């Protein structure tokens, strides 16, 4: 049962990154793909009906994590308290910038919130990547299952490493490129004319960064976290996940000029493959201990009781079906391109 819930939490996190990831990516390119106020309205219209719904996956994933792995939730939220508060503020800034820019028609007011929207989206992508880097690298867990890390120390790995070091920042930069590519493909899929072409141009540039950084972070991660080597050596079938990521990255390049939808779906596949590779590589750990692997939180010592997990599954399944139905209905309702002139579908 703990293994099943590990997979379910991983699926929900992947769903959040894929869905809210294109929202974040659209925010990153908001000032470069759109040059006029009408074009920026069109970019916002591509995510307007879905961005708040996409963020529900983050809340649902956090709630599921609290239910299924309470020890991990307690350790993570206490050890990462400061960066979590920073992420919360960035999420708030993104939300209010989307809403507030429409309240006053002023040549200073709207550009100000456009910059806030773009900047908070960019920082959010980097922070999410750094968070993943911390999970892969490991944290200094003690005998009680808790840890403390400064935001940064000297940016080097080792006993005195902080939340931000050269490795976690590298993963953060890779996340920035990945979500920028993902958001560019979404904007290209949903817009027309100049905005669509600029989004494609950004995607072409970002693709090279994603391809190069994927190779770099894979090689570095295997050196930083030896458990990855053991995991893929012990269970060779897990190589299907990196292969799917490679197929997705290659597919983006192949379909970028042929099919905007297929290019976006390939980007989604690449993100899912990357996250699945990370989850597979650290399993059975859910939070590796950096100094002493024996202190790591695993799916077994961090999970709730089997009875609670079983009862929770009976409630989770129908709720998940309802959520899927809602998202299918929403995305079908707002299918098609956004018209720049009308700022709508």
N, C-alpha and C positions, 0 to 999 in steps of 0.2 A: 504493500500500500504506500509506504513512503516514496518508493521509486516512481509509482504512478503519479503522485502529487508533484514530484520533482519535474516530471515531464510536462504536467499541466501548467505549472508555474512558468517553465521555460517557454511553452507555447504562448502564454498570455503576454510575457515580456516581448517575445518576438513579434506578436501581433501589434503591440503598442509601438515598437520601434518602426515597423513597416508603415503603419497607418499614421501615427503622429509624426513619424520621420519625414514624410513628404510635406506636412505642415511646416515643420521646422526648416526644411530645405527651401520651401517657398518663401519663408521669411528671410532666409539668408540672401537669396537673390532678389529680394523685393526692390532694392534700389538700383540694381544693375540690369535686370531684365525689363523693368518698367521705367520709362523715362518721364512720362507725363502723369498727371493726377488721374486721368481716365484709365491709363494703362495699369496704374497701381490699384485702382479700384477693381479692375478685371482680375488681377492676381489675387487680391483678397477674396473676390467672389468665387475663385476656384476652390478655396478651402472654407469659405464662410459657412456652408450648410453642414460641414462635417468635423471641423477642428475640435469643437468642444466634445463631440461624441467620441472622437478618437482618443482624447485624453482620459476618457472613462476607463480605458484599458489599463492605464497607469494606476488608477484608484482600485480597480478590481484586482490587478496583480498584487498590489500592496496588501489588500485585504486578504487575498488568498495566501500570501506569504505569511501573514500574521497568524492565520488559522492553521496552516499546514506545518510551518516551521517556526514556532514561536521563539525558540532559542536564537535562530538566525536573525529574526526580526529585532529582538532585543539587542543583540550584539551589534548588528549593523546600524540601527538607528541611534544607538548611543555613541558608537565609535565614529560614525560619519555625520554627527549632528550638525556641525558647521557647514560642510558642503551641501547637506540636505536642505538646510535653511536657505542657502544661496540658490539652489535649484528651485525651491519653492518660490522665491522672489522673482526669479527669471520667468517661471511659468505665469506668475501674476502679471508681470510686466508685458508679456506677450499678449495675454488676454485683454488687459485694459488698453493696450495700444491699438488693438483691432477695433475695440468699441469706441474709445475716446476720440479717435481721429475724425469721426463723423459728427461729433457734437457741435463743433464750431467751424464755420467756413472762414479760415484765416490763413494767410500766406506763411505764418510762423507756426501755428498750431499743428497743422497736418504734417509738414515736414519733420517736426520734432518727434511726433509719435511714429512716423515712418522709420526714423533712425533708431528709436527705442525698439521697435519691432524687429528690425534687422539685427541690431546688436545683441539683444537678448536671445534671439534665435541662434546666432553664431556661438555665443557663450554656452548656451544650453547643449549644443551638439558636442562641444569640447568637454564639458563636465560629464556628460553621459559616457563619452569614450573613456575619460579618466576613471570613472566609476568601474567600468568593465575592466580596465587595466588593473585596478586594485584587487578585484575579485580573482583575476588570473594570477597576479603576482603573489597574493597572500598578504595577511596583516598579522601583527604581533599579538596573537591571542594568548591570554594567560590561562592558568589552571581553572579559573572560574568561567572561561568562555567569553571574556570581554577584552577590549583593547582600546587604546587611544593613539591617535596619530595627529601630529600637527598638520596644518594645511600644506606647508612645505618646510624643508629643513635645508639641505644643500643640493637638492635635485639629483642625488646619487642613490643607487640601490644600496641596501645594507641594513644594519640594525637600527640606524637613525633615519631611515627613509620616512618621508612624509606622504600625505595623500597625493601630492603632486611631486613627481620626480621625472627623470628623463624618459622612463618607460611609459608611465601613465600619460604623460603629455604626448608621447608618440602615438599612443592609442587614441588620445583625444583629437589629435590632428587627423588621424585616419578616419575617425568618426565624422569630423567636420567635412572632409572631402566626400565621404560616402553619402551623408545626408544631403549635401549640396547637390550631388549628382542625382540622388533620388528625387529631391524637390524640383530640380530642373526638368526632369523627365515628366513629372506630374504637371507642371505648368505648361510644358510643350503639348502634353496630351489634351489639356483643357482650354487652351487659348488659341488664337488665330493671329495671322499677320505678323507684325513686327515683334510682339511679345513672344510668340511661339518661336520665331527664328532666333531671337536672342537667347531664349532658354535652351534651345538646341546647341547654340554655340558655347554656352557655359557648360553644358553636359559634355560636349566633345573635349573641352579642356580638363574638366574634372575627372573624366574617365582615365586619363593617363596617370593622374595622381592616385586614384583608387587602385589601379592595376599595380603601380610601383609600390605603394604603401602596403598593399595586401601581401606582397612577397616579403617585404622588410619585416612587418610585424609578425608574420608567421615564423620566420627564421629566428627573430629575437625572442618571441614568446617561448619557443622550445628551449632556449637557453636560460631564460629567466625562471621558468617553471618546469623543472624536470619531470613533474608528474604527467605533463602532457605527453612526453616521450613514452612513459610506461603505459599510459592509457591507450594510445594508438598502437603500441606494440602488442599489448595484451589482447586488444579487441580490434583486429584489422578491419572489420566491417565498418568501423566508424569513419574510415576514410571517405565514405560516401558523402559526408557532410562537407568537407573541403572541396571535393569534386563538384558538388552542386554549386558551391560558391564560385568556383572557377567557371563553370558553365554559365552561371548568371552574369558574371562580369563580361565574359566573351559575348554572350547574347546581347548585352546592351550595345556593344560596338557593332554587332552585325545588324541589329534591327533599328538602330537610331535613325537611319536615313530611310528605312523601309516601312516601319510600323511603330508609331508612337506608343500604342498600347502594349505591344510585345516587348518593347524596350523597357517600359515601366515594370512589367511583370518580371522581366529578367533581373531588374534591379532589386525587386522584392525577393526573388529567389536567392540572389547573392547575399542579401542581408540575412535572410533566414539561414542560409548555409554557414555564414560566419558565426552567428550566434549559437547555432546548433553545435558547431565545431568547438566553441569555447565551453559550452555546457558539457559536451561529451568528454572533453579533455580534462576537466577538473573533477568529474564524477568519480567516486561517490561523495566527494567533498562538495559542500555548498559554500563554504568560506575557508579556504586553506590557511593554515598557520604558517607564517613566514619562517620562524626560527625552528620550531619543533613540529613536524608534520603530525605527530601523535595528538596534538592539541587541536587539530582541525575540526571544524564543525562539519558533520556529514549528514547525509539523508537519514541516517539511523539515529544519531545522538541529538539531532536538532529538531526532529519531527515531533508532532503531537501523538497522543495515544492512538492505537489502531482503531479502536471503537469510534473515536471522534472523527477520524479520517474517513471511515466507512459511512457514517451518518452524513458527514459533510458532502461526500460524493453524491449521495442521493438528492441533495438540494442543488449541488453545483451543475449537474447535467441538465436539468430543465432550464435553469437560469442561463446557461451557456447557449442552449438552443434558442431561447428568446432573444438573446443579444445578437446572435448570428442573423436571425430573422429581421431584427431591426436594422442591422447594417446593410443587409441585402436590399431591403425596401428603400433605405435612404440613398444608397448609391445608384439604384435604378431610377429613383425619382429625380435625381440631379445628374443624370447621365448627359453626355454631350459636351459641346464646347461653350465657353463663356464668350459672349459678344462684348467687345470693348465699348461699343457705343451705348449699350443698355446696361452693362455691368451685371448681367444676369444670364440665365439659361434660356 
